[in-house]
Amino acid sequence: MADLRAAMAELGYAEVSTYIQSGNVLLSTPQTDTTAIAREIRTKIRGSFSMDIDVVVVSSKELAQVVSDLPFPPEHKLVHVIFLAAAADQALKERIAQLESAKGAGRDKITAIGRVLFFYTPGGYGNSELGKALTKLPGTARNWGTTTKLLELTGS
């Protein structure tokens, strides 16, 4: 994580910190175009670490809205947030509905709000066939505990 923090500082971002070992980076920038920031970070990670990964940038205001929008009980290990680069379009919503009916077996629930998918897994993410299928979607997932901790760390 120290190398990741250093790489973000090299890009000119301020107040760079990380949270746990899953690539959560908090930073400050006067830039407001989250798509451009994500593209810049993804390029830096590819060049510095030889990793081609999805990067999704969420402002602290957006993160506060995600926490506010939660459509499920706030159970830290059973609720997950999948952050997408863009709002789920109709094609993605249809794909998710197909996955949900094929893999969800009525237990797991998923709701799209803006560029976030809220995913509720009463049997746990590791036991969810739908969860395994969702890992192929473009974006990045965090459990509810991590999501709320990240909001706390932004000072919001």
C-alpha positions as CSV (number, residue, x, y, z in Angstrom):
1,M,0.0,0.0,0.0
2,A,3.0,2.3,0.6
3,D,3.9,2.0,-3.1
4,L,0.3,2.7,-4.1
5,R,0.2,5.8,-1.9
6,A,3.5,7.0,-3.5
7,A,2.2,6.5,-7.0
8,M,-0.9,8.6,-6.2
9,A,1.3,11.3,-4.8
10,E,3.4,11.2,-8.0
11,L,0.2,12.1,-9.8
12,G,-0.1,15.2,-7.7
13,Y,-2.9,14.1,-5.4
14,A,-2.8,15.5,-1.8
15,E,-3.7,13.9,1.5
16,V,-3.2,10.4,0.1
17,S,-4.0,7.5,2.4
18,T,-5.1,3.9,2.0
19,Y,-7.5,1.8,4.0
20,I,-6.9,-2.0,4.4
21,Q,-5.1,-4.0,1.7
22,S,-7.8,-4.0,-1.0
23,G,-6.8,-0.8,-2.9
24,N,-9.0,1.7,-1.1
25,V,-7.3,5.1,-1.7
26,L,-8.4,8.3,-0.2
27,L,-7.1,11.5,-1.7
28,S,-7.7,15.2,-2.3
29,T,-7.8,16.9,-5.7
30,P,-9.3,20.0,-7.1
31,Q,-10.3,17.9,-10.1
32,T,-14.0,17.0,-10.2
33,D,-14.2,14.7,-13.3
34,T,-14.2,11.3,-11.6
35,T,-13.9,9.5,-14.9
36,A,-10.8,11.4,-15.9
37,I,-9.3,10.8,-12.4
38,A,-10.0,7.1,-12.7
39,R,-8.5,6.9,-16.1
40,E,-5.3,8.6,-14.9
41,I,-5.0,6.3,-11.8
42,R,-5.7,3.2,-13.9
43,T,-2.9,4.3,-16.3
44,K,-0.5,4.9,-13.4
45,I,-1.3,1.5,-11.8
46,R,-0.8,-0.3,-15.2
47,G,2.6,1.5,-15.7
48,S,3.9,1.2,-12.1
49,F,2.6,-2.2,-11.1
50,S,1.8,-4.0,-14.4
51,M,-1.8,-4.5,-13.3
52,D,-4.7,-3.7,-15.5
53,I,-7.6,-3.3,-13.1
54,D,-10.9,-1.5,-12.9
55,V,-10.6,1.8,-11.1
56,V,-13.7,3.6,-9.8
57,V,-13.4,7.0,-8.2
58,V,-16.2,8.1,-5.9
59,S,-16.3,11.6,-4.3
60,S,-17.1,11.9,-0.6
61,K,-20.4,13.5,-1.5
62,E,-21.3,10.5,-3.7
63,L,-20.2,8.1,-1.0
64,A,-22.5,9.8,1.5
65,Q,-25.3,9.4,-1.0
66,V,-24.5,5.7,-1.3
67,V,-24.8,5.2,2.4
68,S,-28.0,7.2,2.5
69,D,-29.5,5.2,-0.4
70,L,-29.0,1.7,1.2
71,P,-32.2,-0.3,0.4
72,F,-31.3,-3.2,2.7
73,P,-30.6,-3.7,6.4
74,P,-27.1,-2.4,7.2
75,E,-25.6,-5.8,7.9
76,H,-21.8,-5.4,7.5
77,K,-21.0,-8.8,6.2
78,L,-24.2,-9.4,4.2
79,V,-24.5,-6.1,2.3
80,H,-22.1,-5.2,-0.5
81,V,-21.8,-2.2,-2.7
82,I,-20.5,-2.6,-6.3
83,F,-19.3,0.7,-7.5
84,L,-19.6,1.1,-11.3
85,A,-17.8,3.6,-13.5
86,A,-21.1,4.7,-14.9
87,A,-24.8,4.3,-14.0
88,A,-26.2,0.9,-14.9
89,D,-27.7,1.1,-18.3
90,Q,-30.7,-1.0,-19.5
91,A,-28.4,-3.7,-20.9
92,L,-26.6,-4.1,-17.6
93,K,-29.8,-4.1,-15.7
94,E,-31.2,-6.9,-17.9
95,R,-27.9,-8.9,-17.5
96,I,-28.2,-8.5,-13.7
97,A,-31.8,-9.6,-13.8
98,Q,-30.8,-12.7,-15.8
99,L,-28.0,-13.5,-13.3
100,E,-30.3,-12.9,-10.4
101,S,-33.0,-15.3,-11.7
102,A,-30.4,-17.9,-12.8
103,K,-28.1,-17.7,-9.8
104,G,-29.9,-15.9,-7.0
105,A,-32.6,-18.6,-6.3
106,G,-34.7,-15.9,-4.6
107,R,-32.3,-15.5,-1.6
108,D,-29.9,-12.8,-2.9
109,K,-31.2,-9.4,-3.8
110,I,-29.6,-6.7,-5.9
111,T,-30.7,-3.2,-6.5
112,A,-29.2,-0.6,-8.9
113,I,-29.2,3.0,-7.9
114,G,-27.2,5.4,-10.0
115,R,-23.7,3.9,-10.5
116,V,-24.0,1.6,-7.6
117,L,-25.3,-1.9,-7.2
118,F,-26.4,-2.8,-3.7
119,F,-26.1,-6.5,-3.1
120,Y,-27.7,-8.4,-0.2
121,T,-26.4,-11.9,0.5
122,P,-28.2,-13.5,3.5
123,G,-26.1,-16.7,3.1
124,G,-22.8,-14.7,2.8
125,Y,-21.0,-13.4,-0.3
126,G,-18.6,-16.4,-0.4
127,N,-21.6,-18.8,-0.6
128,S,-23.4,-16.8,-3.3
129,E,-23.6,-18.1,-6.8
130,L,-24.9,-14.7,-7.8
131,G,-21.9,-13.1,-6.1
132,K,-19.5,-15.2,-8.1
133,A,-21.2,-14.2,-11.3
134,L,-21.2,-10.5,-10.3
135,T,-17.4,-10.5,-10.0
136,K,-17.3,-10.4,-13.8
137,L,-19.0,-7.0,-13.9
138,P,-16.9,-3.9,-14.5
139,G,-16.4,-2.1,-11.2
140,T,-15.3,-2.8,-7.7
141,A,-17.1,-4.2,-4.7
142,R,-16.8,-3.4,-1.0
143,N,-18.8,-4.8,1.9
144,W,-21.0,-2.5,3.9
145,G,-18.5,-2.2,6.8
146,T,-15.7,-1.0,4.4
147,T,-18.1,1.3,2.6
148,T,-19.2,3.1,5.9
149,K,-15.6,3.2,7.2
150,L,-14.5,4.9,4.0
151,L,-17.2,7.5,4.4
152,E,-16.1,8.0,8.0
153,L,-12.4,8.4,6.9
154,T,-13.5,11.2,4.5
155,G,-14.7,13.2,7.4
156,S,-18.2,13.3,6.0
